[in-house]
């Protein structure tokens, strides 16, 4: 009885040996332990799932490291504001800001008058007003200027891409609004030098201006801008009326009797008087 049981067990072992040999080429699947506190799942034991989880964790960590903190955002905003302030500063670094000064010009039309010197500044609109001596506005008929150098009432200065802006003609402006006595002039660049002329209504001689920006004015004052500018036009003195000059009568020609004045008694000739005696 015992011998028969021993032979049965040995036969079972002999049958298992070939089966184990067939299973040997296939490696055992790796086992992944789930995070603490979670039950093991089928997905957690999958290598592809584990690789995706690791990649996701790395991505979240990298993205989180690249997100700015509130303190970092404040520092960057301050740097951008400092850069904007440095770009908008209207003068060289270390130079003072331009000082505005009012300029009053007493103008008498004359062909011998020199141009009026003005000092403008980029970014500052200078107003030019023309008045009579009594303070009444003097209408302006036309303003002649180079639009590459100056902008008058927003007309002028090519944009950054070099495309000329759409501008209406002076005739259209006159149709839309009455003739003004004030206009605004702005230089297109920091360093600008040029002239412009203003034709006043009823005047044959235009008012000529020599304007500069960024340059030192003729009086030696630095960092100034003429704003506002008021030009008071005085009429030239009227010429005295011409007084007619009376010419003496011409002497009578020889042999012609002199006409007697009205109411005068005729005079007898001396020879006739002697003959009558």
matplotlib code that plots the C-alpha trace (Angstrom):
import matplotlib.pyplot as plt

x = [0.0, 2.7, 4.8, 1.9, 1.4, 5.1, 5.1, 2.1, 3.8, 7.0, 4.9, 3.3, 6.7, 7.9, 4.9, 5.5, 9.1, 8.3, 5.7, 8.1, 10.6, 8.0, 7.2, 10.9, 11.3, 8.5, 9.7, 7.5, 5.5, 6.9, 4.7, 4.2, 3.0, 0.2, 0.7, 0.0, -3.6, -4.9, -6.0, -4.0, -5.6, -5.0, -3.9, -1.3, 0.4, 0.6, 4.1, 2.6, 0.3, 3.1, 5.3, 2.4, 2.0, 5.7, 5.7, 2.6, 4.2, 7.4, 5.3, 3.4, 6.6, 8.2, 5.2, 4.9, 8.5, 7.9, 4.9, 5.8, 5.1, 3.3, 6.6, 8.3, 5.4, 5.8, 9.5, 8.9, 6.1, 8.5, 11.2, 8.7, 7.6, 11.2, 11.9, 8.8, 9.8, 13.3, 11.9, 9.5, 12.0, 12.2, 15.9, 19.3, 20.0, 21.1, 19.7, 17.0, 13.5, 12.6, 11.2, 8.2, 8.3, 5.6, 6.7, 5.0, 5.9, 5.0, 4.8, 4.7, 4.4, 7.5, 9.5, 12.7, 11.7, 13.8, 12.1, 10.9, 13.0, 11.1, 12.2, 9.9, 10.1, 9.0, 5.9, 4.8, 2.2, 3.0, 0.1, 0.5, -2.1, -2.4, -4.2, -4.9, -3.5, -6.9, -6.9, -9.3, -8.4, -6.7, -7.8, -5.2, -5.6, -2.8, 0.2, 3.1, 5.4, 7.3, 5.3, 8.4, 9.7, 6.6, 3.0, 0.4, -2.9, -2.1, -1.2, 2.4, 5.1, 5.0, 4.2, 6.9, 6.2, 6.7, 3.1, 1.8, -1.4, -4.7, -5.0, -7.6, -6.7, -6.7, -9.7, -11.7, -10.7, -11.8, -15.2, -15.7, -14.7, -14.1, -10.7, -9.0, -6.5, -4.7, -2.9, -0.7, 2.8, 4.9, 8.3, 8.5, 11.9, 14.0, 16.5, 14.6, 15.5, 13.3, 11.0, 7.3, 5.2, 1.8, -0.3, -2.7, -6.0, -5.6, -1.8, 0.5, 3.6, 3.6, 4.9, 8.0, 9.2, 12.6, 11.9, 14.3, 14.0, 16.8, 19.1, 20.4, 18.3, 20.0, 19.9, 22.0, 19.2, 19.2, 16.2, 13.4, 10.3, 8.2, 4.7, 2.4, 3.3, 1.1, 1.9, 0.2, 0.1, 0.1, -0.9, 1.9, 1.4, -0.7, 1.1, 0.2, -2.0, -0.2, -0.7, -1.1, 1.5, 0.3, 2.6, 3.0, 1.4, 3.7, 4.8, 2.8, 4.4, 5.8, 3.2, 0.3, -1.8, -2.1, -5.6, -6.9, -8.1, -11.9, -13.2, -10.0, -10.0, -8.2, -5.0, -4.3, -1.1, 1.4, 2.0, -1.7, -2.0, 0.8, -0.8, -4.1, -2.5]
y = [0.0, 2.4, 1.3, 2.1, 5.6, 6.3, 5.3, 7.6, 10.7, 10.0, 9.8, 13.2, 14.8, 13.3, 14.9, 18.4, 18.5, 18.9, 21.5, 23.6, 23.4, 24.7, 27.7, 28.7, 30.9, 33.2, 35.7, 36.5, 39.8, 42.6, 43.5, 47.2, 48.1, 50.7, 53.9, 53.6, 53.8, 52.6, 49.2, 47.5, 47.8, 46.1, 49.4, 50.1, 46.8, 47.7, 49.0, 51.4, 52.9, 53.4, 55.1, 57.5, 58.3, 59.1, 61.3, 63.1, 63.8, 65.1, 67.4, 68.8, 69.4, 71.2, 73.3, 74.2, 75.3, 77.6, 79.4, 82.8, 83.6, 86.8, 88.3, 87.5, 89.1, 92.3, 92.5, 92.0, 94.6, 97.1, 96.3, 96.9, 100.2, 101.3, 100.5, 102.4, 105.5, 105.4, 105.2, 108.0, 110.4, 113.3, 114.1, 112.5, 110.5, 112.8, 115.9, 117.9, 118.1, 121.0, 124.1, 125.7, 129.4, 131.7, 133.6, 136.9, 138.4, 141.9, 141.7, 144.4, 143.2, 144.2, 142.6, 143.3, 141.4, 138.4, 135.0, 134.5, 131.9, 129.2, 126.3, 123.3, 119.8, 116.4, 115.2, 118.7, 120.5, 124.2, 126.5, 129.5, 132.2, 135.3, 138.4, 142.0, 144.7, 144.9, 141.2, 140.2, 136.9, 137.3, 134.5, 132.3, 131.5, 128.9, 127.3, 126.1, 123.5, 120.3, 117.3, 115.2, 117.6, 118.9, 117.9, 120.7, 119.9, 116.2, 116.3, 115.2, 112.8, 109.5, 106.4, 103.8, 101.7, 104.6, 104.6, 108.1, 108.7, 109.5, 113.3, 115.6, 118.6, 122.2, 123.0, 120.3, 121.6, 125.1, 123.8, 121.9, 124.7, 128.4, 130.0, 129.6, 132.0, 129.2, 126.0, 123.5, 122.4, 119.4, 118.3, 114.8, 114.0, 115.0, 116.7, 118.9, 122.1, 123.8, 126.7, 127.2, 130.2, 131.5, 133.5, 135.8, 137.0, 140.3, 140.3, 140.1, 139.2, 135.8, 135.4, 133.2, 131.1, 129.3, 126.4, 123.9, 121.0, 119.5, 122.3, 125.1, 128.2, 131.4, 133.0, 130.2, 128.8, 125.0, 122.7, 125.2, 124.9, 127.9, 127.1, 128.9, 131.4, 134.5, 136.8, 140.2, 141.8, 145.6, 147.4, 149.5, 153.3, 154.7, 157.0, 160.7, 161.9, 163.8, 167.6, 169.1, 171.7, 174.8, 175.7, 179.5, 180.5, 180.4, 183.8, 185.0, 184.5, 187.6, 189.7, 188.1, 190.4, 189.3, 188.5, 190.8, 189.3, 189.2, 192.6, 194.4, 197.8, 197.7, 199.7, 202.0, 201.7, 204.5, 205.2, 205.7, 208.1, 210.3, 210.3, 211.5, 214.4]
z = [0.0, 0.9, -2.1, -4.4, -3.0, -3.4, -7.0, -7.7, -6.2, -8.2, -11.4, -10.6, -10.2, -13.4, -15.2, -13.7, -14.8, -18.5, -17.8, -15.8, -18.7, -21.1, -18.8, -18.2, -21.4, -20.3, -17.6, -14.8, -15.0, -12.8, -9.9, -9.0, -5.5, -5.4, -3.4, 0.3, 1.2, -2.2, -3.2, -6.0, -9.4, -12.7, -14.3, -11.6, -12.4, -16.1, -17.2, -19.8, -17.3, -14.8, -17.5, -18.3, -14.6, -14.3, -17.4, -16.1, -12.7, -14.5, -16.7, -13.8, -11.9, -14.8, -15.5, -11.8, -11.7, -14.7, -13.3, -11.9, -8.3, -7.3, -6.2, -9.5, -11.4, -9.4, -10.2, -13.9, -13.9, -12.3, -14.9, -17.7, -16.2, -15.8, -19.4, -20.5, -18.5, -19.9, -23.5, -22.9, -21.3, -23.7, -23.4, -23.0, -19.9, -17.1, -18.9, -17.3, -18.7, -21.0, -19.4, -21.0, -21.6, -23.0, -26.1, -27.1, -30.4, -31.5, -35.3, -37.9, -41.5, -43.4, -46.3, -44.4, -41.2, -40.3, -39.5, -36.0, -34.0, -32.2, -30.1, -30.2, -28.5, -29.6, -27.8, -26.8, -29.0, -29.2, -30.0, -32.2, -31.9, -34.1, -32.8, -33.7, -31.4, -29.7, -29.0, -31.8, -33.5, -36.9, -39.3, -40.9, -44.6, -45.1, -43.3, -45.5, -43.8, -44.5, -43.3, -43.0, -40.3, -38.5, -37.7, -37.9, -36.2, -36.4, -40.1, -40.8, -39.6, -41.5, -39.4, -38.5, -41.5, -43.9, -45.2, -45.6, -43.5, -45.1, -45.0, -46.2, -48.3, -47.1, -49.2, -47.5, -44.1, -45.0, -46.1, -42.8, -40.4, -40.4, -40.7, -37.3, -35.7, -33.8, -34.9, -33.1, -34.3, -33.1, -34.5, -35.9, -34.3, -31.4, -33.6, -36.1, -37.9, -40.5, -41.4, -42.0, -43.1, -42.1, -44.5, -42.6, -44.1, -45.8, -45.7, -48.7, -46.7, -44.9, -41.3, -41.5, -38.6, -38.1, -35.8, -34.1, -31.8, -29.6, -30.6, -28.4, -29.0, -30.3, -26.9, -25.4, -23.1, -23.0, -22.5, -23.2, -25.3, -26.5, -25.4, -26.0, -28.7, -29.2, -32.2, -32.1, -35.5, -35.7, -38.9, -40.5, -40.1, -42.9, -45.2, -44.9, -47.7, -50.4, -50.3, -53.8, -54.6, -56.5, -59.4, -60.2, -63.5, -66.5, -67.9, -71.0, -74.3, -76.1, -78.0, -76.1, -73.8, -70.2, -69.3, -66.5, -63.3, -62.9, -61.6, -62.3, -64.2, -67.5, -67.7, -70.6, -72.5, -71.7, -75.4, -76.1, -73.1, -74.5, -77.9, -76.6, -74.9]

ax = plt.figure().add_subplot(projection="3d")
ax.plot(x, y, z, "-o")
ax.set_aspect("equal")
plt.show()
